[in-house]
């Protein structure tokens, strides 16, 4: 019976927006909706072809989970991040492959210095999961700068939890990204720890189909030091660096540094599934970023002298040879060249 009621509700909404143009009275529209109740057993099909044509629903049409496209983008558009390419793809693929048997939502933290691709990868995931990408109603971005007031931690905790609960009730496949976690006050995420743990229900809705990603610069310095040591002290090739070289250092460092993850219940309760390091970029990786941006705006690779000119404005550490801001400023510099 509850499904019939919902069906009638959707029917009335649709008819009330369409029938006025046909000069049909509202009561007639309601009567028509009630009469059409006999078709409620076809509710899902009717909803898909009516209501969902105007509003973004929570079904396979708008949430395709196109994992292959994610792999293709990670492989072709993300540079210098072999660990993130492998681990993020496998985590997302496994999440959707085993989603019905999963016991908790997928929770990841992305760590690294500016311009290494943390936000870029989060956007790639959204584009693969949702037809509308980051513009989807089921994609939710929280910016740390909006929750930086430490005197309002209690209010912030309540607001974040309520937004998550409302989103999951609307669509269990929701995706949540928390940017600038390092700008958040300590304890702000303790209010959602229970939501990210095993077998959590919100009014009968399971959170296990959702994805949570926390983005932070925390660990960036440690990641740089470890990679430099591996490459120049231990004579590793960059691609030989593995997740286990960084993960524990990132976890401990995040727990002890001031900010949103300091002494957080998220780490204490072990609800974070993966701590993903985004490695500092070398000049060759920045060059790849420059070429990719030129292909996007002009359709072809730039001349070497143009690349060399842009590289003059990218700062590199004289000891580690890593770019200070990765590819963060490349887009703006290439855009100037494209429009000049």
N, C-alpha and C positions, 0 to 999 in steps of 0.2 A: 504493500500500500504506500509506503514512504516513497518508493520510486515513482509511483503514479502521481503523487503530489508534486514531486520535483518536476516531473514531465509536464504537468499542467502549468506549473509556474513558468517554465521556459516558454511554453506555447503561448501563454498570455503575454509575456514580455515581447515576444517576436511579433505577435499579431497586433499588439497595441502600437507598435512602431510602424507597422506596414498598412493596416487597414484604414487609418484616418485618411490616407491619400486616396482610398477607394470609396470614401464617404460611407463607411460602415460604422454604426454606433458601437461604443465600447461594450455595452451589454450583449450585443450580438457577437462581438469578438469573444467574450467570456463564454457565451453559450457554445460557440463553435469549438472553443478549447475543451470544454467539458465533453462535448460530443466526440471529440477526437481522442478522448481518453482510452477508447477501445484499442488504440494503437500503441499503448504505453509499453507493450512488450518489445516494440521496435524503438524504444527510447534512445538507445545509444546511437543507432543509425540516424534517427531523425535529428537528434541534437547535433551530430557531426555535420549534417548537411544544412542546418538552419542556424542555430545559435553560434556554433563554432565557426561559421563563415564570417561573423561579425566580431566575435571576441576570441581571444587566445585561450583555448581550452588546454586540458592536461592530458593529451593523448599522443599516440605515435606520429601523427601528422605534424605536430608542432614540436615534438620532442623525439627526433629521429635516432638519437644516440649514434651518430655517424662516426664510429671509432676509426674507420679507415681514413676518413678525411683528416682526423686529428693526427694520425701517424704521418700522413703525407705533408701536412703543414709543419709539424715538428721537424721532420727530416729536411725540408726544403727551405724553411724560413727562419729557423732558430740556429744561431751560430755559436760554436764554442761551448755548447752545453750537452755533452754526450750523456752525462749522468741524468740530467732532467729529461732529456729525450727518451731515454730507456725507461726510467722508473715511473715517470708521470704517465706515459702511454700504458705501461703494464698495469699500473694502479687503476686507471680509468677503465681499461678493457676488462680487467678482472671484476671490477665493481659491477658493471652492467651484465657481464656474463653470468655472475652468480647472485644477481640482485634479489631474487625471490628467496634464496637460502641465506642471504646475508644476515648478520646479527646486529650490525650497527652501520651508521652512515660512514662514508669515506671521509677521513679527516687528514689533511696535509698542511704542512707549513713550508713556505718557500723563503729561503734565506739567501742574501747576497747584496753586494754593493749596487749602487745606482746603475741603471742602463744594462743590466745583465739579462733581462727578459722575464722577470717575475710576473708583471702585469700582462705582458704579451702572451705568455703561456696560459694564464688564467682566461684571457679573452679567447684564445684558441679553443680551450675546453668548452667555453660557453657556445662558441660558433658550431662546434661539433655536436653538442648536446641539444641545443635549441635551434629551431629554424630561424628565429629572429636574433640569435646570438645574445650579445649583452643588452639588447633592447627588449628582450623577452620579459614578460611580466613575472616569470618564474626565476629570473636571475636577479640577485640582490647584492648590491655593493654597499659596504659600510666603510666610511673613511675615518681613520683614527683622529684626524684633526677636528672632526665633529664631536668627538667624545673625549677630548683632552682635559677637560675640567675635572680635576681630582676631587673637588668638593661635591660633585654630582654623580659619584660612582654608583650610588644606590639607584638613582633615577635612570642612569645609562644602562645598568644591568637589567632593570625591569623592561626598559624600552626595547633593547636588543632581543631579549627572550620573547617578548610579546610579538615582535615582528617575525621572528622565526616560527613561532607557533602558528600565527595566522597564515604565513606562507605555506607551511607544510599541510595545514588543513585544506588549503586551496589546491595545492599540488604537491604530492609526496616526492616528486622528482626535482624539487627546487634546488638551486645552487646558491651558496652563500660565500661571498669573498670579503674578507676583512683586510683592507689596505692600511698601510702606515701603522701597523700594530705597535711599533716602537713609540708612537706618539700617544698611545692610550695609557691611562693610569693603571697602576697595579690593582689586580683583583677584578677588573671589569668583566672578564670572561668566566669567572667562577659561577655566575648565574646560569650558564648554558652547559656546563660540564655534564650534567645528568642527561641532557638531550643528546649528547654525542656518544654516550655509553651504550652498552649492550641492551637490546630488547626494550627500548624506551618507546612508550606510546603517548600520543597527545590526543585525548578524546577519541581513542580507537584508531588513530592514524599512526602508522609506523614511520620513524625517521630514517630507516635503513636505506631508503632509496635516494636520499639527499647527499649532496657533496658540500663539504666545508673546507675552504682554503684560507689560510692566514699568510699575509705577505709582510715581510719585515726586512729591514736592513741589518737587524741583529745577526751576528755571526759573520758578517761580511769581512771584517778584518781577520777573523780566525780562519775563514776559508782561504783568504789570500795568503796568509802565512803558511798554512798547511800545503797548499798547492805549490807555492814557491819552494818550500823545503823538498817536496817530492820531486820536483823537476830539476832543481839545481844542486841539491845535496844528495838525494838518493838516486839521481840519474834516471828518473821515471820519464817516459813520454807522457804528455798530457792525457792522452786517451787511456792510460793505464790507471789513472786515479779513479777510485771506486767510492761508492756511497759510504762504505764502512770506514773510510779514512776521515770522514767529516761528521757523520751523524751524531755520534756521542758528544763530540765537542760542541756541536750546535745545540744539542738538547741541554747540556749543562750550562752553557753560556747564556742561553735564552732564559733559563730558570733563575739565574743570578743577576742579570742586568736589569736596570730600571726600565719600566715600561709595562705594556700589557701582558707580557708572558712571565714577569717576575713572580716567582713562587706561586705560579698559577695552578689551579686544580686540574687544568687540562693536561699538564705534564705529570703532576702527582698521580692522577688517576689513569695515566697511560692511554688516553683516548685518541692521541695523535698517532696515526698509522705510519706516516712517512715524514721525515725531516729532509727536505730536498735542498741540496746546496746548488746555488747558481754561481758558477766560477767566474772570476775576473777575466776580462777579455784581452787578448793580445792584438797587435796591430792587424794581423791577417784577418781576424774576426771582424774588426771594425770596417775593414775594406769590403768584406762580404756584405755588411749592413749597408754601406754606401752604394754598392752595386744594386742591391735589392731595392733600395729606395728610388734609384734612378730608373730601374725597370718599371717600377710602379707608376712613375709620373711621366716618363718619356718612352718607355717600351724597349729601351736598349741600354747596354752598359756604357758608362762614360769613358772618356779618354783618360789615359793614365795621369796626364798633367792636371786634370780636374780632380781626380782622386787625391793626388799629392797635395793640391791646394787645400782641400777640405781637411786632410790629415794634420795640416799645420795648426788647426784650431782644436785638435783633440789632444788633451794632455796625457802623457804617459809617465809612469813612475820610472825614474832613472835606474833604480835597482831591480825591481821586479819585471819591468817592461810591460806592466799591465795598464790598461786605460783607466784613468781616474773615474770617468763617468760612463764607461762602456759605450753603448750606442745611443745613449739617451738624447744627445744633442744632434745626432746625425740627421734626423728627419728635417729639422728646421734649416740646417745648412744646405741640404740637398734641395729643399723647396725653393730657396733663394736662387740657386743655379737653374732650376727648372723654369722659373718664371722670368728670368732675366734675359 
